[in-house]
Amino acid sequence: MKRIFLLLLTALAAITANAGPDTVKVACIGDSITYGVGTDDRETESYPSRLQQLLGSGYLVENFGKSGATLLRNGHRPYVEQPEFARAMAFVPDIALIHLGVNDTDPRDWPNYGDEFVRDYLAIIDSLRSVNAGMRILIAEITPITSDHRRFCSGTSQWQKKIREAIKVVADVGNVQLVDFFTPLFPHPDMLPDSVHPDSRGAMILARTAYSAITGDFGGLSMPALYSDGMVLQRDCPIRISGTANAGVDVSVSFAGQKRRAVTGSDGRWSVVFDPMHAATGMSLKIKAAGESLIFKDVAVGDVWLCSGQSNMEFPVSRMNGKDRVLEDADDGDLRLFDMKGKWRTDNTIWDNDAISSVQVLDYYEKTQWKKSERGVADDFSAVGYCFGRMLRDSLDVPVGLICNAVGGSTTESWIDRETLGSYFPLILKDWLNNDFVQEWARKRAAKNIDSANTGIHRHPYEPCYLFEAGILPLEGYQIKGVIWYQGESNAHNADAHETLFRLLVKSWRTYWNNPELPFYFVQLSGIDRPSWPAFRDSQRRLADSIPFTAFAVSSDLGDSLDVHPKDKRPVGERLGRLALHCEYGYVSVVPSGPAVKSAEFQNGKIIVHFDWSDGLTSSDGGPVRTFEVAEYPGLFYPAKAAVNGDSVVLTCDYVARPRYVRYAWQPFTRANLINSSGLPASTFMIEIDR
């Protein structure tokens, strides 16, 4: 052992012989990820090698990675017992960057010795300081282990969360700098092809992260994409302004006569909070940091709504029925639009290499900025979103900002964050191009775009989590009033799975915006000749009943039997507007919904169906109310005669002596015609009759 130690000292002396007296020595301590497993050439592409290239000649970076090493001293291969640790100590670094913990997710390790993790990590830190009391020590949150890992569902998913939390405790107790290696790689599972080891691209991300952590260079003052001239900030709540700058610099922010200061953290982030404001326009937001400054002019304070979903939300004003009438009031400086459009359409074509390369790195949306509504701007914006915003402007008389990031054909799962899906629906993340939880149409279209039948080597907007990572994360938590959502066509094949996914979507976004009461108003699917849609529409109705602070707008009366994109969008946007005005803004006189089924009872040979929002029940065409059906057994329904009686509908059916179920509008393309006095239609429904 003595001979080996002497050889190590000799080798290290040779390594450092060319280092000048002012050279900063950096030791990268870790496991196989530090060593460079997974890269094409570890000698040049491991993250320590890339870090050396970024830091330059003033630094000497050495790689002390050991494949399979655990942080735990009682683990299956403790790092402290490996020769790499002895070499790192003998190197006497000025800076040590430690990335250990990934292998501790092994079932041999964390379940048995997890309680020792913090103590063992602090012991390593103390050992390093014993050879250089002034050593700067950084510890990294572990890189992600993806859902494709063979032990992900059997424990690894939960254990990596616990290890991440333990590392944060170590940073706090040990008074060392925490470096986030997890977040930059988490949206890029394609860069972890074996579920653990970053490839050459991933190693470069780690190197850049390490470079910024060591030098404090985060590229200077920068703001999220939503900050531009003409932006709308959310009224009547604390106004949070956040951005990035180089570490440790003073940031001053001025807005509406208020001034705030902050100091950027070691991660380059800063944030200030201004007092809540009422609606206002014509203000400037000024930000200064280390000789840099940004000024955003013509800033408004009002209500900001996110318009999201798939093609029926993306569908522009220019293609809707009655567009000229809708655009008569388009010139409105207090209706402001932030229109995020995909760089490439998900049409039935093969993408070129530029599209595939850009989508691969989450660069999917065109750059844009806030624009005041005028005919040429509104013409290209979401028709549903614009009509919704127009209704709010007319009723509230405050600035309204609309953000639209809808993508044609997108799946519900593509909008949910990876942490949520990995925790509650991990099976949908597996081999998604061959996964029956993902609608076949979406899988085939994605495979066509990327010209591939593989299991996800190339990424696509329909992929689970993709649009959250490409279209929600860049919003950086920009404060919003609520969400309007029009999607479901690409999930209608499996209403049961969608019920889980939709709940997770709402949960995901409410967590992201840190608002458990974030209003989420959505459009029920319209009518079209697709057999799964009646059950899906009823599922959407039940979801709205069961998820707080959600509501839905019926659109089945506006459908097209052959076209999934019905062109009568104004009523849809205005029905969403009614929901917002009534539920969120307290306009109790605004009827938010058509007749909403409440219950059904059987009396004297007749079925009486009771409704909420039933004032003035009638038919939309003046004829008999139609499309009601009753059954004694599920699946054996017969047409019923319907007659309005006050706030109820009375049904009779000679074919069913002991009715137990009643349903309405249960046709893919329905001609149902029950409305209330506000002209709003009743939803598709199926309920059990009270006994």
Secondary structure, DSSP 8 states (H G I E B T S, - for coil): -HHHHHHHHHHHHHHHTT--TT-EEEEEEESHHHHTTTSS-HHHHSHHHHHHHHH-TTEEEEEEE-TT-BSSTTSSSBGGGSHHHHHHHHH--SEEEEE--SGGGSTTTHHHHGGGHHHHHHHHHHHHHHH-TT-EEEEEE-----TTSTTIIIIIHHHHHHHHHHHHHHHHHHT-EEEESSTTTTT-GGG-TTSSS--HHHHHHHHHHHHHHHH--S-SSB--TT--TT-EEESSS-EEEEEE-STT-EEEEEETTEEEEEE--TTSEEEEEE----SEEEEEEEEEETTEEEEEEEEEEEEEEEEEESHHHH-BGGGSTTHHHHGGG--EEEEEEEE--BSS--SSS---HHHHHHHHTT--B-----EEE-HHHHTTSBHHHHHHHHHHHHHH-S-EEEEE---TT--GGGGS-HHHHHHH-GGGGSSGGG-TTS-HHHHHHHHHHTT--SSSSS--TTSTTHHIIIIIGGGTT---SEEEEE--TTTTT-HHHHHHHHHHHHHHHHHHTT-TT--EEEE-----S-TTHHHHHHHHHHHHHHSTTEEEE--GGG--SS-SS-S--HHHHHHHHHHIIIIIT--TTS---S-EEEEEEEETTEEEEEEES-TT-EETTSS----EEEESSTT-EEE-EEEEETTEEEEE-TT-SS--EEEES-SSS----EE-TT--B---EEEE-B-
